Amino acid sequence: MITKTEVERIASLACIQLNDEELNQFTIQLNSILEYFDELAEIETELEEERRPNVVRPDDVTKSLTQEEALANAPRVENGYFRGPRIL
């Protein structure tokens, strides 16, 4: 459970000024959110994970471009590397 003092600290870190009514309201709302997370943590998820298909594809080794091929259409090249615009 989150306390009013903790809500005041969070508001201070976020540079938000809260009056007493807002402080009470945020304390109630944040506690409600935390209770919901506790409910979600209790849900059994092991079966769901087993039913999910494996969407990870295997890595296939293929031939890649040579350095010259990679740089062939570059607008600017210097010493075998792409040259980008100068940023100040």
C-alpha positions in Angstrom: 0.0 0.0 0.0 1.3 3.4 -0.9 1.0 6.2 1.7 0.3 9.9 1.3 3.9 10.6 2.2 5.1 8.5 -0.7 2.6 10.2 -3.0 4.0 13.6 -1.9 7.5 12.4 -2.6 6.5 11.2 -6.1 4.8 14.5 -6.8 7.9 16.4 -5.6 10.1 14.3 -7.9 7.8 15.1 -10.8 7.7 18.8 -9.8 3.9 18.6 -9.3 2.2 20.5 -6.5 -0.8 18.8 -5.0 -3.4 20.1 -2.6 -4.9 17.9 0.2 -7.8 16.8 -2.0 -5.6 15.9 -4.9 -3.2 14.1 -2.6 -6.0 11.9 -1.2 -7.4 11.3 -4.7 -4.0 10.2 -6.1 -3.3 8.0 -3.1 -6.6 6.1 -3.6 -6.0 5.8 -7.4 -2.4 4.6 -7.0 -3.4 2.0 -4.5 -6.2 0.9 -6.8 -3.6 0.4 -9.6 -1.2 -1.5 -7.3 -4.1 -3.8 -6.2 -4.9 -4.5 -9.8 -1.2 -5.5 -10.5 -1.4 -7.8 -7.5 -4.5 -9.5 -9.1 -2.7 -9.8 -12.4 0.3 -11.4 -10.7 -1.9 -14.2 -9.3 -3.2 -15.3 -12.8 -1.9 -18.7 -13.9 0.1 -18.1 -17.2 2.1 -21.3 -17.6 -0.5 -23.0 -19.8 -0.8 -19.9 -22.0 2.9 -19.9 -22.7 2.9 -23.5 -23.8 0.1 -22.8 -26.3 1.9 -20.0 -28.0 3.5 -20.9 -31.3 7.2 -20.5 -31.7 7.6 -17.3 -33.8 11.3 -17.2 -33.7 12.7 -18.2 -37.1 16.1 -19.9 -37.4 19.1 -17.9 -38.5 20.2 -18.7 -42.0 23.7 -17.9 -42.9 23.8 -16.1 -46.3 26.3 -14.3 -48.4 26.6 -10.6 -47.5 27.8 -7.6 -49.5 31.4 -6.8 -49.8 32.6 -3.5 -48.5 32.8 -2.1 -52.1 29.2 -3.3 -52.9 27.9 -1.7 -49.7 29.5 1.6 -50.5 28.8 1.6 -54.2 25.7 3.9 -54.0 26.7 6.0 -51.0 26.7 9.7 -51.7 29.9 10.2 -49.7 32.6 7.7 -48.8 35.9 8.3 -46.9 38.6 5.8 -46.2 36.3 2.9 -46.9 33.4 4.1 -44.6 30.1 6.0 -45.1 30.6 9.7 -44.6 27.6 11.5 -43.0 26.9 15.2 -42.8 28.9 17.2 -40.3 26.9 18.0 -37.1 27.9 21.0 -35.0 
